Amino acid sequence: MLVYIVSFPLIVWFMVYMILNKILPKSINSFKLVCDAGVVLWFYACGILLKAIVGTDVSWVLLVTCCAIFPLNAIWQRVRHEEVLFTKMFVHGWRILFLVLVPTHAILFVFGIAQEMIR
Protein backbone atom coordinates (compact mmCIF):
# COMPACT_ATOMS: atom_id res chain seq x y z
CA MET A 1 0.00 0.00 0.00
CA LEU A 2 2.91 2.34 0.76
CA VAL A 3 4.15 2.06 -2.82
CA TYR A 4 0.74 3.08 -4.15
CA ILE A 5 0.51 6.07 -1.81
CA VAL A 6 3.94 7.32 -2.80
CA SER A 7 3.77 6.46 -6.49
CA PHE A 8 0.13 7.07 -7.28
CA PRO A 9 -1.47 9.42 -4.73
CA LEU A 10 -3.78 10.66 -7.48
CA ILE A 11 -5.40 7.21 -7.66
CA VAL A 12 -5.83 7.05 -3.88
CA TRP A 13 -7.11 10.65 -3.87
CA PHE A 14 -9.64 9.87 -6.63
CA MET A 15 -10.83 6.72 -4.84
CA VAL A 16 -11.41 8.71 -1.63
CA TYR A 17 -13.25 11.35 -3.64
CA MET A 18 -15.55 8.78 -5.21
CA ILE A 19 -16.30 7.21 -1.81
CA LEU A 20 -16.98 10.58 -0.17
CA ASN A 21 -19.11 11.65 -3.12
CA LYS A 22 -21.36 8.61 -2.59
CA ILE A 23 -21.47 8.78 1.23
CA LEU A 24 -21.82 12.49 1.96
CA PRO A 25 -24.99 14.46 1.28
CA LYS A 26 -24.96 16.76 -1.73
CA SER A 27 -24.89 19.86 0.50
CA ILE A 28 -21.30 19.05 1.57
CA ASN A 29 -18.71 19.76 -1.09
CA SER A 30 -16.79 16.49 -1.17
CA PHE A 31 -14.21 17.87 -3.63
CA LYS A 32 -13.06 20.55 -1.19
CA LEU A 33 -13.04 18.02 1.63
CA VAL A 34 -10.93 15.50 -0.29
CA CYS A 35 -8.54 18.26 -1.45
CA ASP A 36 -8.05 19.30 2.16
CA ALA A 37 -7.38 15.70 3.20
CA GLY A 38 -5.20 15.17 0.13
CA VAL A 39 -2.64 17.68 1.40
CA VAL A 40 -1.57 15.16 4.04
CA LEU A 41 -1.35 12.43 1.39
CA TRP A 42 0.74 14.49 -1.01
CA PHE A 43 2.94 15.87 1.78
CA TYR A 44 3.77 12.33 2.86
CA ALA A 45 4.38 11.18 -0.73
CA CYS A 46 6.67 14.14 -1.49
CA GLY A 47 8.64 13.52 1.70
CA ILE A 48 9.21 9.87 0.82
CA LEU A 49 10.20 10.74 -2.75
CA LEU A 50 12.66 13.38 -1.53
CA LYS A 51 14.24 10.84 0.79
CA ALA A 52 14.49 8.29 -2.04
CA ILE A 53 16.04 10.77 -4.48
CA VAL A 54 18.49 12.48 -2.14
CA GLY A 55 19.34 9.46 -0.04
CA THR A 56 19.02 11.22 3.31
CA ASP A 57 16.03 12.55 5.17
CA VAL A 58 15.52 16.15 3.98
CA SER A 59 11.82 16.32 4.75
CA TRP A 60 12.52 19.35 6.89
CA VAL A 61 13.06 21.36 3.69
CA LEU A 62 9.58 20.39 2.54
CA LEU A 63 8.15 21.19 5.97
CA VAL A 64 9.81 24.62 6.11
CA THR A 65 8.61 25.41 2.60
CA CYS A 66 5.06 24.39 3.42
CA CYS A 67 5.08 26.35 6.68
CA ALA A 68 6.29 29.45 4.82
CA ILE A 69 3.14 29.45 2.70
CA PHE A 70 0.94 30.53 5.60
CA PRO A 71 2.72 33.81 6.49
CA LEU A 72 3.24 34.57 2.79
CA ASN A 73 -0.50 34.16 2.31
CA ALA A 74 -1.16 36.55 5.22
CA ILE A 75 1.23 39.11 3.70
CA TRP A 76 -0.49 38.72 0.33
CA GLN A 77 -3.90 39.30 1.94
CA ARG A 78 -2.53 42.42 3.66
CA VAL A 79 -1.09 43.72 0.36
CA ARG A 80 -4.49 43.27 -1.25
CA HIS A 81 -5.92 45.38 1.60
CA GLU A 82 -8.01 42.55 2.96
CA GLU A 83 -8.57 41.88 6.62
CA VAL A 84 -6.32 39.02 7.67
CA LEU A 85 -8.46 36.45 9.42
CA PHE A 86 -6.75 33.40 10.89
CA THR A 87 -9.39 30.98 9.59
CA LYS A 88 -9.34 32.47 6.10
CA MET A 89 -5.54 32.45 6.07
CA PHE A 90 -5.42 28.83 7.21
CA VAL A 91 -7.99 27.61 4.65
CA HIS A 92 -6.38 29.49 1.77
CA GLY A 93 -2.89 28.38 2.84
CA TRP A 94 -4.03 24.77 3.10
CA ARG A 95 -5.52 24.88 -0.40
CA ILE A 96 -2.39 26.57 -1.76
CA LEU A 97 -0.42 23.69 -0.26
CA PHE A 98 -2.53 21.31 -2.30
CA LEU A 99 -1.81 23.30 -5.46
CA VAL A 100 1.92 23.35 -4.68
CA LEU A 101 2.35 19.74 -3.55
CA VAL A 102 0.61 18.10 -6.52
CA PRO A 103 3.01 19.46 -9.18
CA THR A 104 5.94 19.02 -6.78
CA HIS A 105 5.07 15.35 -6.47
CA ALA A 106 4.84 14.99 -10.25
CA ILE A 107 8.24 16.64 -10.73
CA LEU A 108 9.86 14.53 -8.00
CA PHE A 109 8.27 11.38 -9.42
CA VAL A 110 9.58 12.04 -12.95
CA PHE A 111 12.98 13.06 -11.59
CA GLY A 112 13.16 9.87 -9.51
CA ILE A 113 12.29 7.69 -12.50
CA ALA A 114 14.89 9.48 -14.64
CA GLN A 115 17.50 9.05 -11.91
CA GLU A 116 16.78 5.31 -11.70
CA MET A 117 17.01 4.92 -15.49
CA ILE A 118 20.41 6.62 -15.52
CA ARG A 119 21.85 4.35 -12.81
C-alpha positions in Angstrom: 0.0 0.0 0.0 2.9 2.3 0.8 4.1 2.1 -2.8 0.7 3.1 -4.2 0.5 6.1 -1.8 3.9 7.3 -2.8 3.8 6.5 -6.5 0.1 7.1 -7.3 -1.5 9.4 -4.7 -3.8 10.7 -7.5 -5.4 7.2 -7.7 -5.8 7.1 -3.9 -7.1 10.6 -3.9 -9.6 9.9 -6.6 -10.8 6.7 -4.8 -11.4 8.7 -1.6 -13.2 11.4 -3.6 -15.5 8.8 -5.2 -16.3 7.2 -1.8 -17.0 10.6 -0.2 -19.1 11.6 -3.1 -21.4 8.6 -2.6 -21.5 8.8 1.2 -21.8 12.5 2.0 -25.0 14.5 1.3 -25.0 16.8 -1.7 -24.9 19.9 0.5 -21.3 19.1 1.6 -18.7 19.8 -1.1 -16.8 16.5 -1.2 -14.2 17.9 -3.6 -13.1 20.5 -1.2 -13.0 18.0 1.6 -10.9 15.5 -0.3 -8.5 18.3 -1.4 -8.1 19.3 2.2 -7.4 15.7 3.2 -5.2 15.2 0.1 -2.6 17.7 1.4 -1.6 15.2 4.0 -1.4 12.4 1.4 0.7 14.5 -1.0 2.9 15.9 1.8 3.8 12.3 2.9 4.4 11.2 -0.7 6.7 14.1 -1.5 8.6 13.5 1.7 9.2 9.9 0.8 10.2 10.7 -2.8 12.7 13.4 -1.5 14.2 10.8 0.8 14.5 8.3 -2.0 16.0 10.8 -4.5 18.5 12.5 -2.1 19.3 9.5 0.0 19.0 11.2 3.3 16.0 12.6 5.2 15.5 16.1 4.0 11.8 16.3 4.7 12.5 19.4 6.9 13.1 21.4 3.7 9.6 20.4 2.5 8.2 21.2 6.0 9.8 24.6 6.1 8.6 25.4 2.6 5.1 24.4 3.4 5.1 26.4 6.7 6.3 29.5 4.8 3.1 29.5 2.7 0.9 30.5 5.6 2.7 33.8 6.5 3.2 34.6 2.8 -0.5 34.2 2.3 -1.2 36.6 5.2 1.2 39.1 3.7 -0.5 38.7 0.3 -3.9 39.3 1.9 -2.5 42.4 3.7 -1.1 43.7 0.4 -4.5 43.3 -1.2 -5.9 45.4 1.6 -8.0 42.5 3.0 -8.6 41.9 6.6 -6.3 39.0 7.7 -8.5 36.4 9.4 -6.8 33.4 10.9 -9.4 31.0 9.6 -9.3 32.5 6.1 -5.5 32.5 6.1 -5.4 28.8 7.2 -8.0 27.6 4.7 -6.4 29.5 1.8 -2.9 28.4 2.8 -4.0 24.8 3.1 -5.5 24.9 -0.4 -2.4 26.6 -1.8 -0.4 23.7 -0.3 -2.5 21.3 -2.3 -1.8 23.3 -5.5 1.9 23.3 -4.7 2.4 19.7 -3.6 0.6 18.1 -6.5 3.0 19.5 -9.2 5.9 19.0 -6.8 5.1 15.3 -6.5 4.8 15.0 -10.3 8.2 16.6 -10.7 9.9 14.5 -8.0 8.3 11.4 -9.4 9.6 12.0 -12.9 13.0 13.1 -11.6 13.2 9.9 -9.5 12.3 7.7 -12.5 14.9 9.5 -14.6 17.5 9.0 -11.9 16.8 5.3 -11.7 17.0 4.9 -15.5 20.4 6.6 -15.5 21.8 4.3 -12.8 
